[in-house]
Amino acid sequence: MTVLSTLQDCAATIEALIFASDRPVRERDMEVHLPEGVTVGEGIVIVAARYDETSGVELCQVADGWAFRTRTAVAERLQLHKTVERPLSRAALEVMAIIAYHQPITRAEIEEIRGISLSKGTMDILLALTWIKPR
């Protein structure tokens, strides 16, 4: 085995150790897995070269260890945007409970059970949540 292939093999080992770890890997922990005469620094240089500016991942030194991190430019595009749904109002929940218990039911019957008229906004919210089109 040549010196270059030994060094590349050690770099692959270092890369795997860092990739598989859930926290930064210290150099002294990596040394245990390398043969005599090969330093962690030599392997780190090779691994860092694999993850250059064109990669979405970068090798970062974190305190006294090494970890893979998402490149900042890419991380911004990975942010998930989730719309936060507002909870239903108390009136809407009451109407849903009445419909579930008494279905099929008319608007007039719902108003009679609740003892109060049903606002258009409450019905619009509930109809928007269903696949049923109003008649």
DSSP file (Angstrom, degrees, kcal/mol; ACC not computed):
  #  RESIDUE AA STRUCTURE BP1 BP2  ACC     N-H-->O    O-->H-N    N-H-->O    O-->H-N    TCO  KAPPA ALPHA  PHI   PSI    X-CA   Y-CA   Z-CA
    1    1 A M              0   0    0      0, 0.0     2,-0.1     0, 0.0     0, 0.0   0.000 360.0 360.0 360.0 132.5    0.0    0.0    0.0
    2    2 A T     >  -     0   0    0      1,-0.1     4,-2.3     4,-0.0     5,-0.2  -0.335 360.0-111.7 -80.6 165.2    1.4    3.4   -0.9
    3    3 A V  H  > S+     0   0    0      1,-0.2     4,-2.3     2,-0.2     5,-0.2   0.894 117.6  52.0 -62.1 -40.1    1.7    6.3    1.4
    4    4 A L  H  > S+     0   0    0      2,-0.2     4,-2.4     1,-0.2    -1,-0.2   0.919 110.9  45.5 -65.3 -44.1   -1.0    8.2   -0.6
    5    5 A S  H  > S+     0   0    0      2,-0.2     4,-2.3     1,-0.2    -1,-0.2   0.865 112.2  52.4 -69.2 -33.5   -3.5    5.4   -0.5
    6    6 A T  H  X S+     0   0    0     -4,-2.3     4,-2.2     2,-0.2    -2,-0.2   0.919 110.9  47.7 -63.6 -42.9   -2.8    4.9    3.2
    7    7 A L  H  X S+     0   0    0     -4,-2.3     4,-2.3     2,-0.2    -2,-0.2   0.897 112.3  48.5 -65.9 -40.9   -3.5    8.6    3.8
    8    8 A Q  H  X S+     0   0    0     -4,-2.4     4,-2.2     2,-0.2    -1,-0.2   0.872 110.5  51.8 -66.9 -36.5   -6.7    8.5    1.7
    9    9 A D  H  X S+     0   0    0     -4,-2.3     4,-1.8     2,-0.2    -2,-0.2   0.905 110.8  47.5 -64.6 -41.4   -7.8    5.4    3.6
   10   10 A C  H  X S+     0   0    0     -4,-2.2     4,-2.5     2,-0.2    -2,-0.2   0.884 109.6  53.5 -66.8 -38.3   -7.2    7.2    6.9
   11   11 A A  H  X S+     0   0    0     -4,-2.3     4,-2.7     1,-0.2    -2,-0.2   0.892 107.4  51.5 -62.7 -39.4   -9.1   10.2    5.5
   12   12 A A  H  X S+     0   0    0     -4,-2.2     4,-2.3     2,-0.2    -1,-0.2   0.885 109.6  50.0 -64.3 -38.0  -12.1    8.0    4.7
   13   13 A T  H  X S+     0   0    0     -4,-1.8     4,-2.4     2,-0.2    -2,-0.2   0.924 111.8  47.4 -64.6 -44.8  -12.0    6.6    8.2
   14   14 A I  H  X S+     0   0    0     -4,-2.5     4,-2.5     2,-0.2     5,-0.2   0.920 111.5  51.4 -61.9 -44.2  -11.9   10.1    9.7
   15   15 A E  H  X S+     0   0    0     -4,-2.7     4,-2.6     1,-0.2    -2,-0.2   0.916 110.9  47.9 -59.8 -44.6  -14.8   11.2    7.4
   16   16 A A  H  X S+     0   0    0     -4,-2.3     4,-2.5     2,-0.2    -1,-0.2   0.895 110.4  51.8 -64.7 -40.7  -16.9    8.2    8.5
   17   17 A L  H  X S+     0   0    0     -4,-2.4     4,-0.9     2,-0.2    -2,-0.2   0.930 113.8  43.3 -61.0 -45.8  -16.2    8.9   12.2
   18   18 A I  H  < S+     0   0    0     -4,-2.5     3,-0.5     1,-0.2    50,-0.3   0.921 114.8  49.9 -67.1 -43.5  -17.3   12.5   11.9
   19   19 A F  H  < S+     0   0    0     -4,-2.6    -2,-0.2     1,-0.2    -1,-0.2   0.889 112.3  46.7 -62.8 -40.9  -20.3   11.6    9.7
   20   20 A A  H  < S+     0   0    0     -4,-2.5    -1,-0.2    -5,-0.2     2,-0.2   0.636  95.3  93.0 -79.0 -14.0  -21.6    8.9   12.1
   21   21 A S     <  -     0   0    0     -4,-0.9     4,-0.1    -3,-0.5    -4,-0.0  -0.563  63.4-151.3 -86.3 144.6  -21.2   11.0   15.2
   22   22 A D  S    S+     0   0    0     -2,-0.2    -1,-0.1     2,-0.1    -4,-0.1   0.419  84.7  34.5 -90.1   0.6  -24.0   13.1   16.7
   23   23 A R  S    S-     0   0    0     -5,-0.1    43,-0.1    43,-0.1    -2,-0.1  -0.946 107.8 -67.1-144.8 164.5  -21.5   15.5   18.2
   24   24 A P        -     0   0    0      0, 0.0     2,-0.5     0, 0.0    43,-0.2  -0.249  50.9-130.9 -55.8 140.2  -18.1   17.0   17.2
   25   25 A V  E     -A   66   0A   0     41,-2.7    41,-2.0    -4,-0.1    37,-0.1  -0.832  16.8-131.2 -99.5 126.2  -15.4   14.3   17.2
   26   26 A R  E >>  -A   65   0A   0     -2,-0.5     4,-1.4    39,-0.3     3,-0.6  -0.414  15.3-123.5 -74.5 150.0  -12.2   15.2   19.0
   27   27 A E  H 3> S+     0   0    0     37,-1.0     4,-2.1     1,-0.2     3,-0.2   0.875 111.9  56.8 -61.5 -38.2   -8.8   14.6   17.3
   28   28 A R  H 3> S+     0   0    0      1,-0.2     4,-0.6     2,-0.2    -1,-0.2   0.812 105.5  51.9 -66.0 -27.7   -7.6   12.3   20.2
   29   29 A D  H <4 S+     0   0    0     -3,-0.6     4,-0.3     1,-0.2    -1,-0.2   0.808 110.2  48.9 -75.0 -29.9  -10.7   10.1   19.6
   30   30 A M  H >< S+     0   0    0     -4,-1.4     3,-1.6     1,-0.2     4,-0.3   0.839  98.7  67.5 -75.4 -33.5   -9.9    9.9   15.9
   31   31 A E  H >< S+     0   0    0     -4,-2.1     3,-1.4     1,-0.3    -1,-0.2   0.807  89.2  65.8 -57.7 -31.0   -6.2    9.0   16.5
   32   32 A V  T 3< S+     0   0    0     -4,-0.6    -1,-0.3     1,-0.3    -2,-0.2   0.817 102.6  47.5 -60.2 -31.4   -7.3    5.6   18.0
   33   33 A H  T <  S+     0   0    0     -3,-1.6    -1,-0.3    -4,-0.3    -2,-0.2   0.416  99.0  84.7 -93.2   0.3   -8.5    4.5   14.6
   34   34 A L  S <  S-     0   0    0     -3,-1.4     3,-0.1    -4,-0.3     6,-0.1  -0.765  79.5-113.0-106.4 150.1   -5.5    5.6   12.6
   35   35 A P    >   -     0   0    0      0, 0.0     3,-1.5     0, 0.0    -1,-0.1  -0.288  48.9 -77.6 -73.1 164.6   -2.2    3.6   12.0
   36   36 A E  T 3  S+     0   0    0      1,-0.2     3,-0.1    -2,-0.0    -5,-0.0  -0.309 116.2  27.3 -59.6 141.8    1.1    4.7   13.5
   37   37 A G  T 3  S+     0   0    0      1,-0.2     2,-0.5    -3,-0.1    -1,-0.2   0.312  95.0 104.3  89.5  -8.4    2.7    7.6   11.7
   38   38 A V    <   -     0   0    0     -3,-1.5     2,-0.2    -7,-0.1    -1,-0.2  -0.924  58.0-151.7-108.3 126.7   -0.5    9.1   10.3
   39   39 A T     >  -     0   0    0     -2,-0.5     4,-1.3     1,-0.1     3,-0.3  -0.635  21.4-125.8 -95.4 155.1   -1.7   12.3   12.0
   40   40 A V  H  > S+     0   0    0     -2,-0.2     4,-2.7     1,-0.2     5,-0.2   0.870 109.0  63.1 -63.0 -37.4   -5.3   13.4   12.2
   41   41 A G  H  > S+     0   0    0      1,-0.2     4,-1.8     2,-0.2    -1,-0.2   0.868 100.4  51.7 -58.3 -38.8   -4.3   16.8   10.7
   42   42 A E  H  > S+     0   0    0     -3,-0.3     4,-1.3     1,-0.2    -1,-0.2   0.906 112.7  45.3 -65.1 -41.7   -3.2   15.1    7.4
   43   43 A G  H  X S+     0   0    0     -4,-1.3     4,-2.4     1,-0.2    -2,-0.2   0.883 108.8  55.9 -69.2 -38.6   -6.5   13.3    7.1
   44   44 A I  H  X S+     0   0    0     -4,-2.7     4,-3.0     1,-0.2     5,-0.2   0.886 103.1  55.9 -61.3 -39.9   -8.5   16.4    8.0
   45   45 A V  H  X S+     0   0    0     -4,-1.8     4,-1.6     1,-0.2    -1,-0.2   0.917 110.2  45.2 -59.9 -43.6   -6.8   18.3    5.1
   46   46 A I  H  X S+     0   0    0     -4,-1.3     4,-1.2     2,-0.2    -2,-0.2   0.916 114.3  47.9 -66.9 -43.6   -8.0   15.6    2.6
   47   47 A V  H  X S+     0   0    0     -4,-2.4     4,-1.0     1,-0.2     3,-0.5   0.919 110.3  51.9 -64.0 -43.3  -11.5   15.4    4.0
   48   48 A A  H  < S+     0   0    0     -4,-3.0     3,-0.4     1,-0.2    -1,-0.2   0.854 104.8  57.1 -62.1 -34.7  -11.8   19.2    4.0
   49   49 A A  H  < S+     0   0    0     -4,-1.6     3,-0.5     1,-0.2    -1,-0.2   0.826 101.2  57.0 -66.2 -31.2  -10.7   19.3    0.3
   50   50 A R  H  < S+     0   0    0     -4,-1.2     2,-0.7    -3,-0.5    -1,-0.2   0.801 106.1  51.7 -68.2 -28.4  -13.6   16.9   -0.5
   51   51 A Y  S  < S+     0   0    0     -4,-1.0     8,-0.4    -3,-0.4    -1,-0.3  -0.591  81.4 152.7-110.3  68.4  -16.1   19.4    0.9
   52   52 A D    >   -     0   0    0     -2,-0.7     3,-1.6    -3,-0.5     5,-0.1   0.053  65.7 -67.9 -83.6-163.4  -15.1   22.6   -0.9
   53   53 A E  T 3  S+     0   0    0      1,-0.3    -1,-0.1     3,-0.1    -2,-0.0   0.683 129.0  62.3 -65.0 -19.4  -17.3   25.6   -1.8
   54   54 A T  T 3  S+     0   0    0      2,-0.0    -1,-0.3     3,-0.0     2,-0.2   0.604  89.3  87.7 -82.8 -10.5  -19.3   23.6   -4.3
   55   55 A S  S <  S-     0   0    0     -3,-1.6    -4,-0.1     2,-0.2    -5,-0.0  -0.543  73.4-139.9 -88.4 152.9  -20.6   21.2   -1.6
   56   56 A G  S    S+     0   0    0     -2,-0.2    15,-2.9    14,-0.1     2,-0.4   0.528  89.5  61.2 -84.4  -6.8  -23.7   21.8    0.5
   57   57 A V  E     -B   70   0A   0     13,-0.3     2,-0.3    -5,-0.1    13,-0.2  -0.915  67.4-165.5-121.0 145.5  -21.8   20.5    3.6
   58   58 A E  E     -B   69   0A   0     11,-3.0    11,-2.6    -2,-0.4     2,-0.6  -0.965  23.1-122.3-131.5 151.4  -18.7   21.8    5.2
   59   59 A L  E     -B   68   0A   0     -8,-0.4     2,-0.4    -2,-0.3     9,-0.2  -0.811  37.9-173.6 -89.9 122.6  -16.2   20.4    7.6
   60   60 A C  E     -B   67   0A   0      7,-3.1     7,-2.4    -2,-0.6     2,-0.6  -0.918  26.3-129.8-122.8 143.6  -16.0   22.7   10.7
   61   61 A Q  E     -B   66   0A   0     -2,-0.4     2,-0.6     5,-0.2     5,-0.2  -0.828  25.4-170.4 -89.1 122.8  -13.8   22.8   13.7
   62   62 A V  E >   -B   65   0A   0      3,-2.4     3,-2.5    -2,-0.6     2,-0.2  -0.948  58.3 -55.7-118.8 109.8  -16.0   23.0   16.8
   63   63 A A  T 3  S-     0   0    0     -2,-0.6    -2,-0.0     1,-0.3     0, 0.0  -0.414 122.4 -19.5  54.7-118.8  -14.1   23.7   19.9
   64   64 A D  T 3  S+     0   0    0     -2,-0.2   -37,-1.0   -40,-0.1    -1,-0.3   0.148 130.4  66.7-103.3  20.4  -11.5   20.8   20.1
   65   65 A G  E <  S-AB  26  62A   0     -3,-2.5    -3,-2.4   -39,-0.2     2,-0.4  -0.732  73.4-119.3-130.8 179.7  -13.5   18.6   17.7
   66   66 A W  E     +AB  25  61A   0    -41,-2.0   -41,-2.7    -5,-0.2     2,-0.3  -0.956  30.3 167.2-125.3 142.0  -14.6   18.3   14.1
   67   67 A A  E     - B   0  60A   0     -7,-2.4    -7,-3.1    -2,-0.4     2,-0.4  -0.989  34.8-114.7-149.9 154.2  -18.2   18.1   12.7
   68   68 A F  E     - B   0  59A   0    -50,-0.3     2,-0.3    -2,-0.3    -9,-0.2  -0.776  37.0-179.0 -88.8 136.4  -20.0   18.4    9.4
   69   69 A R  E     - B   0  58A   0    -11,-2.6   -11,-3.0    -2,-0.4     2,-0.3  -0.952  34.3-100.8-132.3 152.6  -22.4   21.3    9.1
   70   70 A T  E     - B   0  57A   0     -2,-0.3   -13,-0.3   -13,-0.2   -14,-0.1  -0.569  48.6-105.5 -71.0 134.1  -24.7   22.5    6.4
   71   71 A R    >>  -     0   0    0    -15,-2.9     4,-2.5    -2,-0.3     3,-0.7  -0.363  27.2-122.8 -61.3 139.5  -23.1   25.4    4.5
   72   72 A T  H 3> S+     0   0    0      1,-0.3     4,-1.4     2,-0.2    -1,-0.1   0.860 109.2  54.9 -55.6 -43.0  -24.8   28.7    5.5
   73   73 A A  H 34 S+     0   0    0      1,-0.2     4,-0.5     2,-0.2    -1,-0.3   0.857 114.9  40.0 -62.2 -34.7  -25.8   29.6    1.9
   74   74 A V  H X> S+     0   0    0     -3,-0.7     3,-0.9     1,-0.2     4,-0.8   0.840 105.5  65.3 -81.5 -35.4  -27.7   26.3    1.6
   75   75 A A  H >< S+     0   0    0     -4,-2.5     3,-0.7     1,-0.3     4,-0.5   0.841  94.9  59.4 -59.1 -34.9  -29.1   26.3    5.1
   76   76 A E  G >< S+     0   0    0     -4,-1.4     3,-0.7     1,-0.2    -1,-0.3   0.861 105.2  49.4 -63.1 -34.4  -31.2   29.3    4.4
   77   77 A R  G <4 S+     0   0    0     -3,-0.9    -1,-0.2    -4,-0.5    -2,-0.2   0.651 104.0  60.9 -78.6 -14.6  -33.0   27.5    1.6
   78   78 A L  G << S+     0   0    0     -4,-0.8    -1,-0.2    -3,-0.7    -2,-0.2   0.523  72.9 119.6 -89.8  -5.7  -33.6   24.5    3.8
   79   79 A Q    <   -     0   0    0     -3,-0.7     2,-0.4    -4,-0.5    -3,-0.0  -0.417  62.7-133.8 -62.7 127.5  -35.7   26.4    6.3
   80   80 A L        -     0   0    0     -2,-0.2     2,-0.7     2,-0.0    -1,-0.1  -0.699  11.8-153.6 -86.0 132.1  -39.2   24.9    6.4
   81   81 A H        +     0   0    0     -2,-0.4     2,-0.5     2,-0.0    -2,-0.0  -0.917  17.5 179.6-107.7 112.3  -42.1   27.4    6.2
   82   82 A K        -     0   0    0     -2,-0.7     2,-0.3     2,-0.0    -2,-0.0  -0.946  26.6-128.2-116.6 128.7  -45.1   26.0    7.9
   83   83 A T        -     0   0    0     -2,-0.5     2,-0.7     1,-0.1    -2,-0.0  -0.578  22.4-133.1 -75.0 133.7  -48.3   27.9    8.1
   84   84 A V        -     0   0    0     -2,-0.3     2,-0.4     1,-0.0    -1,-0.1  -0.780  18.4-142.3 -90.4 119.1  -49.6   28.1   11.6
   85   85 A E        -     0   0    0     -2,-0.7     3,-0.1     1,-0.0    -1,-0.0  -0.640  13.1-126.5 -84.6 135.5  -53.2   27.3   11.7
   86   86 A R        -     0   0    0     -2,-0.4     3,-0.1     1,-0.1    -1,-0.0  -0.553  29.2-110.2 -76.6 142.7  -55.4   29.2   14.2
   87   87 A P        -     0   0    0      0, 0.0    -1,-0.1     0, 0.0     2,-0.1  -0.370  41.5 -94.9 -68.5 154.7  -57.4   27.1   16.5
   88   88 A L        -     0   0    0      1,-0.1    -3,-0.0     2,-0.1     0, 0.0  -0.361  42.3-107.8 -68.5 148.6  -61.2   27.1   15.9
   89   89 A S     >  -     0   0    0      1,-0.1     4,-2.3    -3,-0.1     5,-0.2  -0.230  29.7-106.9 -69.1 165.8  -63.2   29.5   18.0
   90   90 A R  H  > S+     0   0    0      1,-0.2     4,-2.3     2,-0.2     5,-0.2   0.895 121.6  52.8 -62.4 -39.6  -65.5   28.3   20.7
   91   91 A A  H  > S+     0   0    0      1,-0.2     4,-2.5     2,-0.2    -1,-0.2   0.912 108.5  49.9 -63.0 -42.2  -68.5   29.0   18.6
   92   92 A A  H  > S+     0   0    0      1,-0.2     4,-2.4     2,-0.2    -1,-0.2   0.898 110.4  50.0 -64.4 -40.0  -67.1   27.0   15.7
   93   93 A L  H  X S+     0   0    0     -4,-2.3     4,-2.3     2,-0.2    -1,-0.2   0.898 110.2  50.7 -64.4 -39.5  -66.3   24.0   18.0
   94   94 A E  H  X S+     0   0    0     -4,-2.3     4,-2.4     2,-0.2    -2,-0.2   0.930 111.0  48.2 -61.9 -45.3  -69.9   24.2   19.4
   95   95 A V  H  X S+     0   0    0     -4,-2.5     4,-2.7     1,-0.2    -2,-0.2   0.905 110.8  50.9 -64.1 -41.4  -71.3   24.1   15.9
   96   96 A M  H  X S+     0   0    0     -4,-2.4     4,-2.6     1,-0.2    -1,-0.2   0.906 110.1  49.8 -62.0 -41.4  -69.1   21.2   14.8
   97   97 A A  H  X S+     0   0    0     -4,-2.3     4,-2.0     2,-0.2    -2,-0.2   0.904 111.6  48.4 -64.6 -40.9  -70.2   19.2   17.9
   98   98 A I  H  X S+     0   0    0     -4,-2.4     4,-2.9     2,-0.2    -2,-0.2   0.929 112.7  47.9 -65.0 -44.7  -73.8   19.9   17.1
   99   99 A I  H  X S+     0   0    0     -4,-2.7     4,-1.3     1,-0.2    -2,-0.2   0.918 111.6  50.5 -62.4 -43.0  -73.4   18.9   13.5
  100  100 A A  H  < S+     0   0    0     -4,-2.6    -1,-0.2    -5,-0.2    -2,-0.2   0.872 117.4  39.3 -63.4 -37.0  -71.6   15.7   14.5
  101  101 A Y  H  < S+     0   0    0     -4,-2.0    -2,-0.2    -5,-0.2    -1,-0.2   0.875 127.3  30.1 -81.6 -38.2  -74.2   14.7   16.9
  102  102 A H  H  < S-     0   0    0     -4,-2.9    -2,-0.2    -5,-0.2    -3,-0.2   0.281  90.0-176.9-108.0  10.0  -77.4   15.7   15.0
  103  103 A Q     <  +     0   0    0     -4,-1.3     2,-0.1    -5,-0.2     3,-0.0  -0.219  61.7  46.9 -62.7 147.8  -76.4   15.3   11.4
  104  104 A P  S    S+     0   0    0      0, 0.0     2,-0.3     0, 0.0    -4,-0.0   0.610  87.1 153.3 -73.5 147.7  -77.9   15.9    8.9
  105  105 A I        -     0   0    0     -2,-0.1     2,-0.2     4,-0.0    -2,-0.1  -0.983  36.1-130.6-145.6 150.2  -79.0   19.3   10.3
  106  106 A T     >  -     0   0    0     -2,-0.3     4,-2.0     1,-0.1     5,-0.1  -0.548  30.4-109.8 -98.5 166.9  -80.0   22.7    9.0
  107  107 A R  H  > S+     0   0    0      1,-0.2     4,-2.5     2,-0.2     5,-0.2   0.900 119.5  53.6 -60.9 -41.9  -78.7   26.1    9.9
  108  108 A A  H  > S+     0   0    0      1,-0.2     4,-2.1     2,-0.2    -1,-0.2   0.885 107.9  50.1 -62.2 -38.9  -82.0   26.9   11.6
  109  109 A E  H  > S+     0   0    0      2,-0.2     4,-2.2     1,-0.2    -1,-0.2   0.885 109.4  51.2 -68.1 -37.3  -81.8   23.8   13.7
  110  110 A I  H  X S+     0   0    0     -4,-2.0     4,-2.6     2,-0.2     5,-0.2   0.932 111.1  48.3 -62.2 -45.2  -78.2   24.6   14.8
  111  111 A E  H  X>S+     0   0    0     -4,-2.5     4,-2.1     1,-0.2     5,-0.9   0.872 110.6  51.8 -64.0 -36.9  -79.3   28.1   15.8
  112  112 A E  H  <5S+     0   0    0     -4,-2.1    -1,-0.2     2,-0.2    -2,-0.2   0.910 111.8  45.6 -65.9 -42.0  -82.3   26.6   17.7
  113  113 A I  H  <5S+     0   0    0     -4,-2.2    -2,-0.2     1,-0.2    -1,-0.2   0.917 117.6  43.1 -67.4 -43.5  -80.0   24.2   19.7
  114  114 A R  H  <5S-     0   0    0     -4,-2.6    -1,-0.2     2,-0.2    -2,-0.2   0.786 100.3-136.0 -73.5 -27.3  -77.4   26.9   20.4
  115  115 A G  T  <5S+     0   0    0     -4,-2.1     2,-0.3     1,-0.2    -3,-0.2   0.654  76.5  79.1  79.2  15.6  -80.1   29.5   21.3
  116  116 A I  S   <S-     0   0    0     -5,-0.9    -1,-0.2    -6,-0.2    -2,-0.2  -0.988  89.1 -93.8-151.4 150.9  -78.2   32.1   19.3
  117  117 A S        -     0   0    0     -2,-0.3     2,-0.6    -3,-0.1    -9,-0.1  -0.351  39.9-116.7 -70.8 150.9  -77.9   33.0   15.7
  118  118 A L        -     0   0    0    -11,-0.1    -1,-0.1    -2,-0.0    -7,-0.1  -0.756  28.0-130.1 -90.9 122.5  -75.1   31.6   13.7
  119  119 A S     >  -     0   0    0     -2,-0.6     4,-1.6     1,-0.1     5,-0.2  -0.360  12.4-125.6 -72.8 152.7  -72.7   34.2   12.4
  120  120 A K  H  > S+     0   0    0      1,-0.2     4,-2.6     2,-0.2     5,-0.2   0.864 109.1  58.9 -64.2 -35.8  -71.7   34.1    8.7
  121  121 A G  H  > S+     0   0    0      1,-0.2     4,-2.3     2,-0.2    -1,-0.2   0.887 103.3  51.1 -62.0 -40.4  -68.0   34.0    9.7
  122  122 A T  H  > S+     0   0    0      1,-0.2     4,-2.1     2,-0.2    -1,-0.2   0.925 112.6  45.9 -64.1 -44.1  -68.3   30.8   11.8
  123  123 A M  H  X S+     0   0    0     -4,-1.6     4,-2.8     1,-0.2     5,-0.2   0.894 110.7  53.6 -65.8 -39.4  -70.0   29.1    8.9
  124  124 A D  H  X S+     0   0    0     -4,-2.6     4,-2.0     2,-0.2    -2,-0.2   0.912 109.3  48.7 -61.8 -42.1  -67.4   30.4    6.4
  125  125 A I  H  X S+     0   0    0     -4,-2.3     4,-1.0     2,-0.2    -1,-0.2   0.931 114.5  44.8 -62.9 -46.0  -64.6   29.0    8.5
  126  126 A L  H  < S+     0   0    0     -4,-2.1     4,-0.4     1,-0.2     3,-0.3   0.888 113.4  49.6 -68.5 -38.4  -66.3   25.6    8.9
  127  127 A L  H >< S+     0   0    0     -4,-2.8     3,-0.9     1,-0.2    -1,-0.2   0.841 106.3  56.7 -69.0 -31.7  -67.2   25.4    5.2
  128  128 A A  H 3< S+     0   0    0     -4,-2.0    -1,-0.2     1,-0.2    -2,-0.2   0.785 104.7  53.9 -68.2 -25.7  -63.6   26.3    4.2
  129  129 A L  T 3< S+     0   0    0     -4,-1.0    -1,-0.2    -3,-0.3     2,-0.2   0.563 105.6  65.3 -83.7  -9.2  -62.4   23.3    6.3
  130  130 A T  S <  S-     0   0    0     -3,-0.9    -3,-0.0    -4,-0.4     0, 0.0  -0.644  75.3-133.2-112.3 168.7  -64.7   20.9    4.4
  131  131 A W  S    S+     0   0    0     -2,-0.2     2,-0.4     2,-0.1    -1,-0.1   0.490  77.6 105.4 -91.6  -7.1  -65.0   19.5    0.9
  132  132 A I        -     0   0    0     -5,-0.1    -2,-0.2     1,-0.0    -3,-0.0  -0.601  64.8-142.7 -81.4 130.8  -68.7   20.1    1.0
  133  133 A K        -     0   0    0     -2,-0.4     2,-0.1     1,-0.1    -2,-0.1  -0.733  23.6-111.9 -89.8 139.6  -69.9   23.1   -1.0
  134  134 A P              0   0    0      0, 0.0    -1,-0.1     0, 0.0     0, 0.0  -0.405 360.0 360.0 -69.6 147.9  -72.8   25.1    0.4
  135  135 A R              0   0    0     -2,-0.1    -2,-0.0     0, 0.0     0, 0.0   0.429 360.0 360.0 -91.9 360.0  -76.1   25.0   -1.4
